[in-house]
Amino acid sequence: MIKKYIILAVFISFMFENGIAQNVVISGNAPTYAGDIFSFKYNVDLITGLEKELAQCKVSENGDFKVSFPISATIQASVIVGAFRGLIFLEKNTEYEIVLPPKREKTEVDKINPFFREDEFFIGVKNHTKKELNYLIADYNLRYNIYMDKNYIRILKLGYNANVENQIAIFDSIYADIKNPYFIKYKEYKHAALKNLAYVRSNEGMQTKFFGYKSVEYQNVAYMNLFNNIFSNFLSLYSKTEKGKEIPVDILDKKSLATLKMTVKDWDILHSDSLVELVILKGLYDGLLARSYPHEIVKVLLDSMIVHSKIDESKLIAKNILNSSSFLLPDFPAPDFRLLDVNKREITLANLSERFIYLTFCNLKSYTCQQELEMLKIFHEKYAEYFDIVTISVDENFEETKEFFKKNKYEWKLLTNNSYSKVLSDYQIKAYPTYYLINPDKILKLAPAPSPGDDFEQKFGVIWQAYKNEQQREEYRKND
């Protein structure tokens, strides 16, 4: 007998606000997705954009699906359905009967294209009223976007004289009876973004009015979008002012979070520790992206934030920055993965051998990949005592890849990138083949690494010798 609902739920506890977790239930009927697995995710924080899975559910043969999981605050979640990415705002203790569009499969080209992004849409909620959050935001966004389409150039040209305040008053009157706190903040910061566009984009004025004395809305999309815009590269820009001139000293010389916080607090508009720390985290994140600060130094500051901050959200964002794939840099931990080998055994980076790993991402549709597999075969035979080769296949038909490896006597470890693995995004795979060198402590040493046909052998020799020398020094220190 076929069960009406086939459910696989993964319950996740998270606290991005000091709220009590309450369940959300999502259900629906989508026959064209029968047999598919829906993976609902959310951004753990809206600075790094790091995603985490909330739960999975499998669509039954007749199209029914249902899943339940706890949340502690209102969040925006997403789910990939075929070639689409559906967005939905979720509130605690609420049930959502959702409506999905007919399934449109990704093309073969889409599946192997690392730059492909699913088309986004707002998921329809069947069982809610016009005062439900998703309806409100969709309705507001439609009105807002129509206005911006007609007036964007005019606002840029006229600035103050574009009279955006009049349009904001119209929007406020339409939603005057809405009491939903998330929507009120969302609308406020969409309006603030409109004012920022019109009023010569005065960052200091915006920082004062919309952030200085306000509470930090860590999971409000509109708040964080404006925050990320207004405080973009703040530490770098502020360091050029009289009050902020000590920032490079605090970061590069003192490597001190405490003195950096004191310097940033001198900017009179930042009136709470939560905002000061958020500004610092954003600045460090931007600095890493721009390679403005050495990642070793930023790691010290982030570790200090994790240990000493009294604000849970600050600790979380600091951890996310450290774990973010945006900083896939030498001497950072290699992103872990959970994949299947040719015998369908689950393999993680953590349980691979305690040796150097030459990690490769391969697609057999790439002629370059096929050529370099032959070179990897030589490496496997030549350097077996020095490093292991691990290949992650992104081919659609893993059975064919297995046969190809067997036929050509490629005898190193082969893993399949399953449909819901984050490994391609974690390792920022944009082309095939791509290589990384990971040391026995699972730390990235070459990111990315040269291909077998380049100067990999020479670079590996230097890294291997340095690692062995450090081991010998460590052994000497222990025995001294």
N, C-alpha and C positions, 0 to 999 in steps of 0.2 A: 504493500500500500504506500502510495506516494504521500508524504507529509505535505500539508498545505504550505508550511514555511520551513525552509531549510536554513538554519541560522548558524552562523559562525561569528560569535561576538568576542571581541577583545576589549576588556574593560581597562580603561586607563585613568589613573588618578592624577590630577594636576591642579595646582593652585596658583593661578595668576591674579587672583583677588582673594581677599580674606572671606570668601563665601563658603557656604556648605554645598557640596556637590549634590546635585539632584539629576534624576534621569531625564533623558530626551529619548523619544521613540520616533523612528522614521520608518514609514511603510509605504507601500504602493503596489501597483500592478503594471508591469511593462513587458508584455509577451515577447517583444522583439529582442529582449535581452536575456531570454531564458538560458540558464546555465552559466551566465556571467557572474563574476564576483565584483561587488561594489566595495570600494575601499574609501571610507569617509575620513578626511584629513582636515587639519587646521594649522594655521601658522602659530607656532608656539610663542613667537614674539614678532612684532611688526617692524623691527629694525633689520634683523638678519633674514626674515622670511622663512626661517627653518620650519619645515613641515613635520608633523607627527601624526601618526594614524590614531584615529579615535576608535574605529571598529570596522569590521568587514561583515558582509552578509552575502549569501549566494542566492541568486534568483531561481525560483523553482521552475519546473517545466511549464506551468501555466502562467508564469510571469509574476507571481507574488513574491514579495520580499519584505522583510521586517528586521529591524535591528534596534538595540537599546544600549545606551551608554551614559555615564555621568558627565556633567559639566558643572563648573563652579561659577561661571559668569557667561554673559552673552558673547558669542563668538561668531565669526563667519567661517563656515566650513565649505569644503569642496569635495566633489567626487568626479572621477573620470568615467564617462560612459561613452564607449566607442571613440569617435573623433571629437567629442565635446567634453568640456569641463563645466559641470554644473556648480553654481554657487548658491549657498543658502545661509541665512542668519538663524542661529539656534539660541533659544532662551531656555532657562532651566524649567524643569517640570512641565514640559510641553510635548504634545504629540503632533507629528507632521505627516499628513498623507500627501505625498508629493506626486507630481505629474512630470514624466520625462518625455522628450521628443522621440519619435521613431528612431531606431538605431541606425547610425551611419558608421560603417566600419572605417578604420584607418586604412589607407592604401598601403601596398607593399613599400612604396617609396617613403610614405610617412613613417612606417615602422622602423626603418633603418636610418632615417634622417635625424641626427641628434639635435638639429635646430627646430624641429617640428614642435609647435605648441597647439594644444587643442583650442577650438573655438569656445569662448566662454559665454554662458547664458545664466540668467537667474532662474532657479528652479521654481516652478509653480507649486503653490500649496493649496490643495483642494478643500481642506476642511476648516479654513480660517476666514475671518471677516476682513473688511477693508481697513480695520484698525490693527491688523496683525503686522508685525515688524517687516516681514518680507514684502508685503503689499505696499506698505508705506514707503519703504526705501525705493522699490521699483517705480512707484508712482512719482515720487519726488525726483528721482534721477531722470525720468523721462521728461518732466517739465524743465528741469535744470539744463539738460542736454539740448533740448529744443531752443531754449533761450540762448545758450552759449553758441550753438551753431549759427544763430542769426546775428549775434552781437559781439562775437569774440574780437574781430578786427576793430570794430567800433570802440570797444572798451580799451584796447591797446592804444588807439589813437587819441581818445578823448580823456582817458584817465578819470579824474574826479568828475569831469563834466559828463561822463557817461551815465551818471545818476543810477549806479547799481543799487543804492539804498532803496530806491523806489521798488525795484524788482524784489529785493529781499523782503520788504514789507508785504508785498503781494504773496510771496511764498509763506511768510509767517501767518498771514491771515487764513490761507487755505488750510493750514494744519494747526490752527489756534487751539482746537479742543483735544489735541493729541498729548497724552501724558507719558508715553513710553520714554523712559530716561535715556535709553540708547539712541532712539531716533532724535530726541531733542538735541543731544550732543552732536550726533551725526550732521544734522541740519545746521547747527551753529558753526561747525568747522568747514562745511561746504560753503557757507556764506562767508566765512573768514577767508577762504581761498579765493573767492570772487573779489573780495575787497583787496586782497593782496595783489591780484592781477590789475586792479584799477588804480590803486593808490601808489603808483610808482614802485610797488614792491619794496616798501621800506621794511627790511627785516627787523631792525631794532624796534620799530613801532609795533610790528606784529608780535614779536617776542614778548613785549611788555603787556599788550592788551589781551592776547589770547592764551598765553602760557604762564606769565610771571606769577600770577596769583591764583591760577586755576589748578584743580586737581589733575593729576596725570591719568589719562584714559588709555591704558596700555593696549586694550583690545578693540578700541573704537577705530574703525578703518579711516574715517574722515579726519579724526584728530591726528592719527599717526602719519597719514599722508602729508598733512600740512606741516607737522613737526619735522618730518624727514626733509621737507623742502626748505623750511625756514632755518633749520639748524644744520643744513648741509655744510660739511667742512668747517664747522664752527671753531674747533680748536685751532686750526690753521689760520683762519681769518682773524680770530680774536688775539692770537699771538702777535699780530702786527700792530696792536693797539698798545697804548701806554700801560693800561691795567693788565693786559694779557701777555706782556713781553716775557714773563717768567715761565710761560707754558713749555717752551722747548727745554728749559733748564729742568723743570719738574719732571718731564717725561724722559729726556735723553740722558741727563746727568744724574739727577737725584733718583730717578726711577721710583718716585714716591707718589702714591695715590693720595695720601693725606695732604701733601703740599699742593698737588694739582687741584684738589677740591677747594682748598683755601683760595687759590688763584682764581678759579672759575667763579666762586662765590662773590668775589669782588665785583663781578658784573651785576649791577644792582637789581636787574630784573628777575634774577633767579632766587625765589623766596622759599624753596623747600628742598630738603635733601633728595627727595625722590626725583625732582626735576634736574637738580645739579648732576646727580649720578646718571640720569638718562642722557643728558647733554654730553657728558664725558664719554659714555659708552658709544653714543652715536659718533662722536669725534674720533675715538679710537678705531671704530669700525671703518669709517671713511679713510682714516690715515693708513690702515692696513690695505684697503683696496687700492689706494693711490700709491702705495709703497713709500709713504712719507715717513713712517716710523719702522724701525727694525722689529720684526715680529717677535724676536726674543724679549725685547723690552716691553712690548705691549702685553705679552703673555704674563710677565711679572705683575703689571698693573691689573690685569684681569683676574689673576689669581688672588691678588690683594682684595679686589672687590668681592670676590666670592667668599673670602674668609672674614672680612671686616664689615661689610655692609650689613645694615639692619633691615634692609628692604628686600623682601623675597624676590620681587620682580627684577631688581638690579642683579641679584645673584644669578637668576635664571638667564637673563640676557647675556651676562658675562660668560656663563658656561656655553651658551649657544654660539657666541662669537668664537670661542676657542674651538668648538666642534664644527663650526661652519665650513662647508665645502668651498666657500669663497676663499678660504685661506689654506688651500691645498699646497702648502709650502714645505720646503725642506725643514726638518727638525720638528715638525708638527706630527701628532699621531695620525697614522693612516686611517681613513674611514673604514669602519668594520663593514662586513657584509654577511649575508646569510643566503647561500646558494646551494644548488644540488650538483653533485658530480655525475659521472657517467653511470654510476651504480645507484643513483637516486639517494645517495647519502647526503645529509645536510653538512655543509662545510662553512665555517666562519673563518675570518682572518685570524681570530684569536686562537683557533685550534689547529692552524697550519704549523708546520715544523718551525722550530726555533733557529731558523737559518735566514740568510738573506733571500728575498723573494723578488724575482723579476716578473712583475705583474703585467700582463698584456691583455688588451681588449681587441677582439678580432671579429671581423665579418668576412665570410668567405666570398661574398660578392665583390670584395675589394681585391683587385689583382695584386696590389702591394702587400696585402695581408698574406696571400698565398705565397708570394716570393719570400717574404720574411719568415714564414713558418719553416722553410728549408734552412734558413740561417739559424733559427732557434734550435733546430734539430742538431746542428753542429755545436752550438753552445751547450745544449743539454749533455752531449757526450763529452765535451771538452772541460766543462766547469762544474760537473756534477757534485764535486766535494765542496764547492764554494757557494753556490746559490741554487735555489729551486726555481723553476719556471712554472707559473700558473697562468693559464689562458682562460679568460671569460669570453664565452661566445655570445654574440647578439643575433645569431642567425635564427630565422623563424623556425626552421626544422632542425632541432637539436640532434635527432637521430641521424640525419644526413651528415651533420658535422662530426658526430662520433665515428661514423663509417669512414669519413675522409681522414680523420686522425689515425684510425686503425690501419687503413690501406697504406698510408704514407709513413707508418711507424713513428708517429709523434707520441712519445711515451710519457710525457709529463702530464701534470694534472689539468684536466679540462672541466670547466664549470659552465653551467647554463645561467644566463640572466633571465630569471623568471619574470612574469608580467608585472609583478608588484614590487620588485626590488628597486631600491633607490640608488643602486650602485653606479648607474650611468650619470645621474645628476651629482652624486657625492664626489665622483672622480672627474666631473666636468668633461665628459667625453664629447668631443665635437667632431672627431674624425677617426677613421680606422686605417691602420692600427695606431694605438696609443699605449705608451709604456710608463711604468713607475718602478722605482727601486725602493724596497722596504727593508729595513734592517731587522735583525732578530728580535728587537724590542718592539717591533711593529711601528717604528717611526719612519716617516718618509725621508729618504736621503736624496733622491733625484725625482723631481716632480715638475713636469714629466721627465722621464729618462730618455736618453738617446735610443734610437732604434738599433738593432743588431748591426746594421750596415754603417752606422756612424761611429762615434768614438766611445761607445758604451764600455768596451773592454778597458780602455785606459782610465776612464773615470771610475769604474767599479774597482779597479786595482788600488787606486788612491784611497777610496772610501773603505775598502776591506782592510787595508793595512792600518788605517787610522783607528778603525773599530778594534782590531786585534791589539794594537798598542794600548788603547784605553782599557781593554780587559786586563792586560798585563799589569798596568799601573794600579787598577782596582784590586787585583789579587795581591799585589805588593803591599798596598795600604792595609789590607785585611791582615796580612801576616806580619806586618811591622810591629 
